[in-house]
Each structure stands twice: as C-alpha cells, then as structure tokens.
Amino acid sequence: MDLIDTGNLETIVFTSIFGIFGIYHLLSFLVLKHKVLFYYFIVILGLTLHWSLYFFIGGAFGDTISKIADKASLSTAMITTLGLLLFTKNYLDINGNDHPKLSKTYKVFISLVASLPLFHITNNLIFGIGWLNDSFVLLAALLAMLSIFLNIFSGFQLFRKHQLNRYYLYSYTPILLAALLYTGTWFLKRGFDFDAGTIVLITSILVTLQLILFSLLISFKFKAIEYEAMKIQLDANTILQSEVDRQTKKLQLAKGVLEDQNKELEKVNQLKNKLFSLLTHDVRAPLNNFIVIIELIQAELADSELKAVTEQLKSEISDKISMVNGLLQWSYKQLDGMTVDKKFCDLEQIFGNIANEFERLANDKGVTIELQISHSKLLIDENMLNVILRNLISNAIKFSPSGQKIVLWSKRSGGYIDVGVKDFGVGMNTDWFEDLEKDGKPQTRKGTKGEKGTGFGLLIAKDFVAMNGGELICESEVNKGTNFILRFTIAALDQTPNPTVLDATQERG
C-alpha cells in the first residue's frame, strides 16, 4: 500500500497510545484468562504494528526498507482485521449451536484473513508476480471492509439478545468511519497524488476513540459476567434451598408416620407380651395341680399297669410344665426391659440346690448328677444362673439314657471362668442357634423316653448368658453326649457388682 506520510511526531504519539493499550490488555488477559481480552490485544497489536510502519514507508531509511514496510502493511492490516473478527465473535457470543449460519460465515472470513498474509509473503519471497501481489492487496482491502460490515451486521442481528450487544453496535461508529476514510484515501492515492495528512490524523483519532470505547465495552462485559454468575449462584442457592426444604418436609412427614407406626407397634407388642405372660402363668398353675392329683392317684393304685399309665401321663405333664416355664421366663424377659443384678455367687451352694431340685426326676430316669467344682465364685445374676442351669440340667436328663451320669462343673482356665453341664446322652447339632435363626422357631426333639423338648430352654439360656456378659458354647457328638459351657472372662471378677438394666428391645446372643 502507498501509505501517507503524516509526520514522525504523529506516528510516535499514536503508536505509543496503541502500544500502551496493547500492553494493558495483554497483562489483563494474563491475569483474568478471558479470551475476549486476548482477541482485543490482537486488534491493538495489529494497529500498533501498522501505524509504526510510517517510520519506514516515507523513505527516510532507504528505498529497500520502505518497500519492505509497504509490503508488510498487508500483514499488519490483516492482523487487525483478524482481531476484530475474533473479538466480535466472542463478545457477541456467536456460536454454532445458537447461530450456525453466522458462526460459519465468521469461520470462512477468519480463514481467509489468516491465510492471505501467508500467500502474499510466499509470492513476494518466491514468485515475485506483480499482478498477483496487487490482487492480494486489493483482496486485503476488500476483506477488511467486508469484515467491518459483517461485525455491524452481527450487531444488528443480535441487537435484542443482550443489552451488551446494543452497546457494541452503538460504539462501532468510529472504526466504521475510520475504515471508510482510510480505505477510500488509500484507493485515491493509488490514482492521484495529494496530501492526505489531515485524513490520516482524523483516522488516528477515530481509531483511538474506538479503542477507548472497546475498553469500556470490555469492562461492561466483565461486570455483566460477574452479575450473571452471581445471579446463577443465587438462583442455584434458591433452588437448592427449596429442594432441601421440600426433602426436609418429606422426611419430617415420614418421620412422623414412622413414629406413629412405632408407637402402635410398641403398644401391640406390649399387649401381646402381657397377654402371653398372663396366659402362660394361668396355664402353669393347673398343670402343677395335675401333677399333685396324679401323685395322689398313684399312691392309691395297686395295679402296676395303671401306675405305668399314670407315670407316663405325669411325665408328659412335666414336659408341658417345663415348656410353660420356659415360655413364662421368656415372656418376662420381653416385658419393658429386665434388670440384671450381678453379685458374687457361691457355685457350690447353687450347684447343690440344683442337684437336690432335680434329684427325683434324675432318679426316675436312672441318671445320677455329679458335681465337679474347681472354682466356686462367679459374678452373675443369681436368678438368671438358676434359670440357665435348670434348663440345661432338664435337657441333660431328658436326652440321657438310663444308667448314665450328668456332670455339673466349674473351673478357671486361662483368661476364663467356665461353668458347664455335661451329659453322655444322644448328643445334638452344635449349630442349633444358626438353625433357629434360619427357621425362626425352636425345633421339637424327643428324649430317650419320648419326652418332648421345645428348644425354648436353650434359647433362654443363651440370652441370659449374653446379658451377663458371657458366651454359651455347645460341644457335642452324636451318641457320645453334650457339654454346654457358660464362658465368662476373668475380668468379670474385678468388677464391682452393679445392677444394670438392659432394654428388652436390645438384640442379644
């Protein structure tokens, strides 16, 4: 291009202004990392380089430098045009999803503007075709003007999309006037020789004004971005709070329903347990009376055959009493929690009492009860221990053949105190409790003389041992007997006896 010489002072002033704008927005981009700042920096870089060429085009540095500067003006003009296209596309938020045709048009213009300097430089360095060079120069001027009109058209097209788009369109007047003056003067200078210094000065002023307006637009852009981000955050917070409130209300309603259901279930459960306990208690007394009546009848009978029948009847009633006793103990345990009153118990005394209590039943079966006491003190609830031992002794007698013995034993070994009931009878399945959890109810078994075992006794024994901090262990072999072990840690002896209450709803065993 035949650029117009407007004086070195004018060149220095406006080149410095453009350079200061460029440095400021480059630093802003490095800090804020927003693309619109970088694209604006490209615009200013192109303008600064383009205006700096006036130092060399006038010929003060020789004809060769002047020709190189003249040819470089196409590249600097295209850098400015490329920056304007990218800046406008980003500022107006032109994308392929919302504005496919407009976005595609910008891509075509950007490709042409970016590639034209490459073709121009290649032709000058390699081919040197004069008419092709002039064609590139004319095409560059045409692309620059068309790019400005495309930006103005985009501003009109997206005028109502955002308030910032209106500001962009309003602020575009200086660069449009500058482009028309500059391009028109350049075309006239190709055919006529005249002094265009005043026009260039006006163009420089218009471009400077345009840079100021674009800088203001960018500040408005960032304020709008900050406002929209804040609005999005506030909207998100409102939605989140609304959702939290909604879910809280649902949870509160669900909690209320659940509490009501739990209250109803608790009432039903308490009623069930009380009825169960009352029924069991009322059934036990008549059964005990039956035993007494049968014994009176036996005392009057001389017929051995009738005595055998009454003996069998008494045995069956005794089984039922044992079952009812188990149910009664179980139902008591379920009522509103059960107090565990631990104290140091004398095992010799307790074992002796238990042996005396079951002496008649053992003699009737032809079974002897033997005591083996190696350790005589245990911290435990005495009533619960009696219930446990009664259930285990009753089972041992039930499942032992005539002529066998049952051993009631205790010992201290390692870190444990063990209390046990051992028999040499039919044996049992050591996984009885796992089977109970699977089936949901105890399994009925028959003793060596047809006595019925309900399984309630073992269930109560296991729970009572657990409530006292111990473990019920079953060792058994078929036809070789069973050994039930109540195992407690030695640490239990160091505890101060202190009554504790366990909630009946607590899971045990």
PyMOL commands that set and color helices and strands:
alter all, ss='L'
color gray80, all
select helices_A, chain A and resi 8-32+35-52+54-57+63-91+100-127+130-157+163-170+173-189+197-300+304-334+347-357+359-365+382-398+432-439+456-467+490-494
alter helices_A, ss='H'
color red, helices_A
select strands_A, chain A and resi 338-340+342-346+368-373+377-381+405-413+416-423+445-446+452-453+471-477+481-489+500-502
alter strands_A, ss='S'
color yellow, strands_A
deselect
rebuild
show_as cartoon
